[in-house]
Amino acid sequence: MNYHAYYPVDVVNGPGTRATLFVSGCEHQCRGCYNQSTWRTDSGHPFDQAMADQVIADLNDPRIPRRGLSLSGGDPLHPANVAAVTALVARVRAEAPGKDIWAWTGYTLDNLSAEQQALVAQLDVLVDGKYEEAQRDPSLKWRGSSNQVIHILKPQ
């Protein structure tokens, strides 16, 4: 898996102060997407052990308490990303207990592969659905268009 950007401190992509990873690769290619540079799976940088270690270290850094991890992109549920994202989520659960994990995907909850469903089962919140430019609504919290749904998967 590649990632396009990593923000160790983020207050925009989910509630509270968070760490946010923007993975590379998206097959939805939504018209009006604000992050088109993440569409290619080979864009950005390789997500390696050092980057995973950095995410864990940042989540556990007491100087800037973070509520959790946000996974965006690109698309963390892109088939090329699922294995690496699943491994990262497992590490967060094991090594940064108490942190919530949010993910954004263009897929919908009812149209996921078994591998994608297994990953989603480990998340706290999933925001699903393609960005639809015709349904753009800047007043919405944590989503860009009104067709997208925020699924609370585990009590907050």
N, C-alpha and C positions, 0 to 999 in steps of 0.2 A: 504494500500500500504506500502511496505517497500522500503527503499533506501539503496544503498550499500555504497555510498560515497557522500560527499558534499565538494566542493571546494569554499570557499567564495571569493577567488581571483584566477582567471584563465585567462590565455592569449592564450590558445591553442584551445579551443572548441568554435570557432566563433570569430568574429572581436572585437577588443578592449579588455578592461579589463571587465570580466564578473564574475558572480556567476554560478557555474555548479552543477547540481544535477544528480547523476547517480542512477536511480531507479532500483529496483530488478524485475526480471521477463522478460524472453524472450523465446518465443516458436520457434524462427527461428533456433537457435543453429547453426550458420554458421560455417563451417569448417574454422579454422584459426582465429577465433574470439580472439581478444586480451583481452576480458573482460568476459571470461567464468564463472567467479565466480559470475556474476550477473544473470545468467540464471534462477535460482530458485526464485519463487515469495516470498518464506519465508526466503531468505538469507538477510543478512544485519540487518538493524534496522527499527523499526516501524516509519513511517513518521507521526509525531503527530503535534499538534497545536504549540508546542514549536519550532519544526523544521521549520514549515511554517513561524512562527513569525521571526525566525532567518534569513530566506531567504529575507523576506521583509526588515528587519532592515539592512541587508548587502547591498541590492540594493539601499537603501536610505542613506547610510553612506557617508557623504560628505568628509571624510578623504581619502577615496579611491573610487573615482567616477567610477561606473560601467556602461557600455553601456547597459547591459541587462542580461538575464537569459538564460542559455543553459540547455536543458533537454536531457539526454542521458541514457545509461543503459548498460545492460538490454534494455528494450524498453518502452518508455513512452506511446506508443499506445497499449501496451498489454492490453487485455480486463480487467484484474485485476487492471490496473493502471489508466484507462481512467477517472474514476470519480474523483479520488484524484488529478490527474494532471490538469483536467479541473477546479477544485476548486482553485488550486494554481495559475493557469494562470489568473483566474478571479480576485484573490486577487492582483496579480502583476499589472494587468491593472488598478484596482481601487486605490491601495495604493502606487504604484511606477510608476506614469505616465511618459511616455516618454522612458521607457525601452523597448528594443526589446526582443523578445522571439524566440529562435531557438530550434528545436527539431530534433532528429535523430531517425529513425525507420526502421525496416526491412520490414515493409509493403510498398506497393506502393500506391501512391495517388489515382490511379484508382480502388483499391481493398479495400476500407475502409468501415467499417460499418457506419451507420448513426451517432452513438455516437462518433466514431473516427473522422468522417467528421466535426462534430460540434466542436470538440476540435481543429482540424487543422484550422478551420475558424478563430480561435482566435490567431493564430501564425503569426509571421512575416516571418519566413523561416522554411521550412521543408526539411531535407535531407532524401530521401527515398531510399528503396531498400536494399535487403540483401547484406551483405559483401560477395563477391565472390573471394575466394583466387586466382583463376586462372586469375582474372582481377585486382589483387592488383597493385597499382601504388603509390609509396611513394611520387611522385611529385604532386599529386592532393591536392588541398587545401580543407580542411574540410570534406573529404570523403576518404575511404580506397581503394575502387575499382571503376573502370571506369563505371560500370553499375549503380552506385548510382547517383541520380540526386538531384541537389540543386534547390529547388523551391522557388523563391522569391514571397511570397504571398501578401506582402504589400510593397509599395515603401519604400526604405531605406533612 
